[in-house]
Amino acid sequence: MDAIHPGYGFLSENEQFARRCAEEGIKFIGPHLEHLDMFGDKVKARTTAIKADLPVIPGTDGPIKSYELAKEFAEEAGFPLMIKATSGGGGKGMRIVREESELEDAFHRAKSEAEKSFGNSEVYIERYIDNPKHIEVQVIGDEHGNIVHLFERDCSVQRRHQKVVEVAPSVGLSSTLRQRICDAAIQLMENIKYVNAGTVEFLVSGDEFFFIEVNPRVQVEHTITEMVTGIDIVKTQILVAAGADLFGEEINMPQQKDITTLGYAIQCRITTEDPLNDFMPDTGTIIAYRSSGGFGVRLDAGDGFQGAEISPYYDSLLVKLSTHAISFKQAEEKMVRSLREMRIRGVKTNIPFLINVMKK
């Protein structure tokens, strides 16, 4: 074995796994070890962003060790607040606190969930921003000091802090704000000499934006960036790991000023969750499976097929359905049609919920 592409989830952001690969002479197709360590801890990531002069949400300088210290910070900062696990992601170890009476229970629950999910109970606290846009910028760097962004994705449609629908590019950003956000992402990643694919995430409120984290891997929703830019992110990752220059013959990446987007793309995450039962994960055997298709429709469905066994031991994501069209409205209509064409029997899915989200 010469190389491993870790994908997303599992060990994709695990520094120890990447280190072991290096020890065994196996190329880890991803960022350097120091960046996995830096961005695997949200407090370290926050500190890195501050050093790069990026705006961050007001919050604690490090992990909060006790409820008493959490209460002390809350009295000084005011409410609402967000308690976050320093490790991991996926919405786990996060609690919104709107008033003091909720703080103690939320603090202990967040720590407990973080410990169970990531083996690390440390949490920190930030001011909570109501109804922000969740904007992320796709970045790729190489070993030769080159780095580009592939514009942004809007991941604001979430449930329990987990992304459900993503759009590229964002419909609601002004060109000026888009440029400021993309410039900030490049500023951060150039400052640390980041290599391979990564995503810089921001919360946007009005004309202000705040750094929240970096995902040092390919994202679930990378498909829609590929659709609007025509750039194969995974292929680029592999070539970068092999030492290729972004602007060399192998990758042939356009210069930043020449990278553009065409139209809009939307991704919906089809999961084996029951919307009528508080989105409880469902298990069983898929007895019938029929997918949608057509021009501008992309399916990433490794686990979606007749006879597939859906177990309770893994994430409930089953199919990534992406659509692309010249206008957002056309992409939206194509998504609704594609969702309605999907036929999955044997396990419950969130398709009815996704159709309702898209229609709204």
C-alpha positions, 0 to 999 in steps of 0.5 A, spaced: 500 500 500 502 506 497 497 511 500 491 512 504 485 517 502 481 517 509 475 520 506 471 524 511 469 521 518 472 515 522 480 517 522 480 522 517 482 528 522 486 523 527 493 525 528 495 519 531 492 515 525 496 520 520 502 519 524 502 511 524 501 511 516 507 516 516 511 511 520 509 505 516 511 509 509 504 510 507 502 517 504 496 520 508 492 524 503 491 530 507 494 535 511 500 535 515 500 532 522 501 539 525 495 542 522 491 535 524 493 537 531 492 544 530 485 544 527 483 538 531 482 542 537 477 548 537 481 552 542 487 551 538 484 553 532 481 559 535 488 561 537 491 560 530 485 564 527 486 570 532 494 570 530 492 570 523 488 577 524 481 573 523 475 576 527 472 570 532 466 570 536 468 573 543 469 567 548 473 564 553 481 563 551 481 556 553 477 550 556 473 551 562 474 547 567 469 547 572 461 550 572 464 555 577 468 558 572 463 557 566 458 561 571 463 567 572 464 568 564 457 568 563 456 573 568 461 577 565 459 576 557 451 575 558 447 571 554 445 567 550 452 563 550 454 557 546 458 551 550 462 547 545 466 541 545 474 542 544 474 536 540 470 533 534 464 535 531 457 533 528 454 537 533 456 533 539 458 536 545 454 543 543 449 546 548 445 553 547 444 557 553 439 562 553 439 564 561 443 563 567 438 557 570 440 553 564 447 554 564 449 548 570 445 543 566 447 545 559 455 545 562 455 538 565 451 535 559 456 538 554 462 535 557 458 528 558 457 528 551 464 530 549 467 525 553 462 519 550 463 522 543 470 524 543 474 521 549 475 528 551 470 532 556 473 539 555 469 545 553 469 552 551 464 557 551 462 563 546 457 568 545 451 565 541 449 568 535 442 568 533 440 566 526 447 567 522 449 564 516 453 558 516 458 559 510 464 555 509 470 556 504 473 550 500 481 551 500 486 547 497 494 548 498 500 544 495 507 543 497 510 548 493 507 554 497 501 555 492 494 556 495 487 557 492 480 558 494 474 555 490 469 559 493 464 558 498 458 554 500 452 556 504 451 550 510 445 554 514 440 549 513 441 545 519 438 540 524 441 539 531 447 543 529 448 538 523 448 540 516 442 538 512 442 542 505 448 545 502 448 550 496 454 553 492 455 558 491 451 562 497 445 565 494 445 571 500 452 574 500 454 580 496 460 580 492 463 584 497 462 580 503 464 574 499 470 577 497 472 579 504 470 572 507 474 568 501 480 573 502 480 571 510 480 564 509 486 564 504 489 569 509 489 564 515 491 558 510 497 561 507 499 564 514 500 556 516 502 554 510 496 549 509 497 543 504 491 539 501 484 540 501 481 544 507 475 548 509 474 554 513 468 555 516 465 562 518 458 565 521 455 571 518 451 576 521 449 582 517 456 584 514 460 581 519 463 574 519 467 570 524 471 564 524 469 558 527 473 552 525 477 549 520 475 542 517 482 539 515 479 534 510 474 533 504 467 535 506 461 531 505 458 537 501 465 537 496 460 535 491 457 541 489 463 545 489 466 540 484 459 541 480 459 549 480 467 550 479 468 544 474 474 542 479 475 535 481 477 536 489 479 529 490 483 528 484 487 534 486 488 531 493 491 525 490 496 529 486 497 534 491 499 528 496 504 525 490 507 532 490 504 535 484 504 543 483 497 546 483 499 550 477 503 544 473 501 540 468 498 534 472 493 538 476 493 545 471 489 549 476 487 556 474 490 562 477 485 564 483 483 570 478 481 565 473 477 560 478 469 562 477 463 558 478 457 557 473 450 556 476 448 553 483 448 547 486 444 544 492 446 538 496 441 534 500 443 529 505 438 523 505 439 519 511 436 513 514 432 517 520 424 517 521 422 524 521 415 522 524 419 519 530 424 525 532 429 523 527 430 516 530 435 512 526 432 506 522 435 500 521 434 494 517 435 491 510 433 495 503 428 491 500 427 496 494 432 502 491 431 506 485 435 512 484 433 519 480 438 521 475 438 526 469 442 532 466 445 536 472 443 530 477 449 527 481 448 521 486 454 519 491 450 513 494 455 507 496 451 504 501 444 505 497 442 499 493 437 493 494 439 488 499 444 493 503 444 492 511 443 498 515 446 497 522 446 502 528 453 502 528 455 507 523 452 514 521 445 514 518 447 518 511 445 513 506 445 518 499 448 524 497 443 527 492 446 533 488 443 538 483 446 543 478 443 548 474 444 555 471 439 559 476 438 557 483 430 556 482 432 551 477 437 547 481 431 547 487 426 545 482 431 539 480 432 537 487 425 537 489 423 532 482 429 528 484 427 527 491 420 525 489 423 520 484 427 516 489 424 510 492 427 507 498 423 501 501 425 497 508 428 503 512 425 509 513 428 516 510 428 523 511 426 524 504 419 527 506 422 532 510 427 534 505 422 535 500 418 540 505 425 543 506 426 545 499 419 547 498 420 552 503 
